């Protein structure tokens, strides 16, 4: 399957990219053993690549009241609702690794409401889905529900920011027809 295009837009050669972007991509390749297609696809527009990954890292790599696995749950569940194959497959793999629970990761990818997750995580995903699918209807009662499950206001911001960022990411992936790397399908199993 690797012979199929990874994007409907031009994909630059690694050697043709600015040095900082080359370094970022090579570091990811050394850590994972392959270059996730999102890096090569978004490198088509270097300034946007830098902004995208700076915000991604600010949300997904910081210390937070949400675990890294919970943040990945948000990505996977909302990406499913947004019909984003790339993000469901890629972040489903990351969720399998971070949660150390392949079954739960696959359940969240298909239907988080039937997944073996906590009530707190279900409330988190209910809110992320509402923000992802019907953000105009989010109100104070939604935040109160999350507070009732022990989420701080900073946690609530994080839930919303992850859902919002990946709504954009899902749309970019669908715009570009970004193809998930074959390697993702076996990670964390």
C-alpha positions as CSV (number, residue, x, y, z in Angstrom):
1,X,0.0,0.0,0.0
2,X,3.0,2.3,0.4
3,X,2.9,3.2,-3.3
4,X,-0.3,5.2,-2.9
5,X,0.1,8.9,-2.5
6,X,0.1,10.2,1.1
7,X,-1.4,13.5,0.1
8,X,-3.3,15.1,-2.8
9,X,-0.9,18.1,-2.5
10,X,2.8,18.1,-3.3
11,X,5.0,16.3,-0.7
12,X,8.4,17.9,-0.4
13,X,11.6,15.8,-0.3
14,X,13.1,15.8,3.2
15,X,16.4,17.2,1.9
16,X,14.6,20.2,0.4
17,X,13.1,21.3,3.7
18,X,14.4,24.0,6.0
19,X,16.9,22.7,8.5
20,X,14.7,23.0,11.6
21,X,11.9,21.0,9.9
22,X,14.4,18.4,8.7
23,X,15.7,18.1,12.3
24,X,12.1,17.7,13.7
25,X,11.2,15.0,11.2
26,X,14.4,13.1,11.6
27,X,14.0,13.1,15.4
28,X,10.5,11.7,15.0
29,X,11.8,9.1,12.6
30,X,14.5,8.0,15.0
31,X,12.0,7.7,17.9
32,X,9.2,5.9,16.0
33,X,11.2,4.1,13.3
34,X,9.3,5.8,10.5
35,X,8.1,9.3,9.4
36,X,4.4,9.8,10.1
37,X,2.8,11.1,6.9
38,X,1.4,14.1,8.8
39,X,4.9,15.6,9.0
40,X,5.7,15.2,5.3
41,X,2.2,16.4,4.2
42,X,2.2,19.5,6.4
43,X,5.9,20.3,5.4
44,X,4.4,21.5,2.1
45,X,3.9,24.8,3.9
46,X,6.8,25.3,6.4
47,X,5.5,28.3,8.3
48,X,2.2,26.5,9.0
49,X,4.0,23.3,9.8
50,X,5.9,25.1,12.6
51,X,2.8,26.8,14.0
52,X,0.8,23.5,13.8
53,X,3.4,21.5,15.7
54,X,4.1,24.2,18.2
55,X,0.4,24.3,19.2
56,X,0.2,20.5,19.1
57,X,3.1,20.1,21.4
58,X,1.8,22.8,23.8
59,X,-1.4,20.8,24.1
60,X,-0.3,17.3,24.0
61,X,3.1,17.2,25.7
62,X,2.7,19.4,28.7
63,X,2.0,18.5,32.3
64,X,-1.8,18.6,32.8
65,X,-4.6,17.4,34.9
66,X,-5.4,15.2,31.9
67,X,-3.2,12.2,31.3
68,X,-1.6,11.9,27.9
69,X,-3.8,8.9,27.3
70,X,-6.9,10.9,28.1
71,X,-5.8,13.6,25.6
72,X,-5.4,10.9,23.0
73,X,-8.9,9.6,23.8
74,X,-10.3,13.1,23.0
75,X,-8.4,13.0,19.7
76,X,-9.6,9.6,18.7
77,X,-13.2,10.0,19.7
78,X,-13.7,13.4,18.0
79,X,-11.7,12.4,14.9
80,X,-14.1,9.5,14.5
81,X,-17.0,11.9,14.6
82,X,-15.2,14.1,12.1
83,X,-14.6,11.1,9.7
84,X,-10.8,11.6,9.9
85,X,-9.2,8.3,9.0
86,X,-5.7,9.6,9.5
87,X,-6.2,10.8,13.0
88,X,-8.3,7.8,14.2
89,X,-5.6,5.4,12.9
90,X,-2.5,7.4,14.0
91,X,-3.8,8.6,17.4
92,X,-5.5,5.3,18.0
93,X,-2.0,3.8,17.8
94,X,-0.7,6.4,20.2
95,X,-3.6,5.8,22.5
96,X,-2.9,2.0,22.5
97,X,0.7,2.8,23.6
98,X,-0.1,5.5,26.2
99,X,-3.1,3.7,27.8
100,X,-1.4,0.3,27.6
101,X,-4.9,-1.0,26.7
102,X,-5.4,-1.9,23.0
103,X,-8.9,-3.1,23.7
104,X,-10.0,0.3,25.2
105,X,-8.2,2.2,22.4
106,X,-10.1,0.3,19.8
107,X,-13.4,0.7,21.7
108,X,-12.8,4.5,21.9
109,X,-12.0,4.6,18.2
110,X,-15.4,3.0,17.3
111,X,-17.8,4.2,20.0
112,X,-16.5,5.7,23.3
113,X,-20.0,5.4,24.8
114,X,-19.5,1.6,24.9
115,X,-15.9,1.6,25.9
116,X,-14.5,0.3,29.1
117,X,-13.6,3.7,30.5
118,X,-14.5,5.6,33.7
119,X,-17.5,7.8,34.2
120,X,-15.1,10.7,34.4
121,X,-13.6,9.9,31.0
122,X,-17.0,9.4,29.5
123,X,-18.0,12.9,30.8
124,X,-14.8,14.3,29.3
125,X,-15.5,12.7,25.9
126,X,-19.2,13.8,26.0
127,X,-18.0,17.4,26.4
128,X,-15.3,17.1,23.8
129,X,-17.8,15.7,21.3
130,X,-20.3,18.4,22.0
131,X,-17.6,21.0,21.5
132,X,-16.4,19.3,18.3
133,X,-19.9,18.8,16.8
134,X,-22.1,21.6,18.2
135,X,-19.8,24.2,19.9
136,X,-22.5,26.9,19.8
137,X,-24.6,24.9,22.3
138,X,-21.8,24.6,24.9
139,X,-22.9,26.3,28.1
140,X,-22.1,26.7,31.8
141,X,-24.0,23.6,32.7
142,X,-21.5,21.6,30.6
143,X,-18.7,23.0,32.6
144,X,-20.5,22.3,35.9
145,X,-20.9,18.7,34.8
146,X,-17.2,18.4,34.3
147,X,-16.4,20.1,37.6
148,X,-18.7,17.5,39.2
149,X,-16.4,14.8,37.9
150,X,-13.3,16.5,39.4
151,X,-12.1,18.5,36.4
152,X,-10.5,21.9,37.1
153,X,-11.1,24.9,34.9
154,X,-7.6,24.4,33.5
155,X,-8.5,20.7,32.7
156,X,-11.8,21.9,31.0
157,X,-9.7,24.3,28.9
158,X,-7.4,21.5,27.9
159,X,-10.3,19.2,26.9
160,X,-11.7,22.0,24.8
161,X,-8.4,23.1,23.3
162,X,-7.5,19.5,22.3
163,X,-11.0,19.0,20.7
164,X,-10.8,22.3,18.9
165,X,-7.2,21.8,17.6
166,X,-8.0,18.4,16.3
167,X,-11.1,19.6,14.6
168,X,-8.8,21.7,12.5
169,X,-6.3,18.9,12.1
170,X,-9.1,16.6,11.0
171,X,-10.2,19.0,8.3
172,X,-6.6,19.5,7.1
173,X,-6.2,15.7,6.9
174,X,-9.4,15.4,4.9
175,X,-8.5,18.3,2.7
176,X,-5.1,16.7,1.8
177,X,-6.5,13.2,1.8
178,X,-3.7,12.3,4.1
179,X,-3.1,8.6,4.2
180,X,-2.2,6.8,7.5
181,X,1.2,5.1,7.5
182,X,0.8,1.3,7.4
183,X,3.1,1.1,10.5
184,X,0.4,2.7,12.7
185,X,-1.9,-0.4,12.4
186,X,0.3,-2.7,14.4
187,X,1.7,-0.2,17.0
188,X,0.8,-0.9,20.6
189,X,-0.9,-4.3,19.9
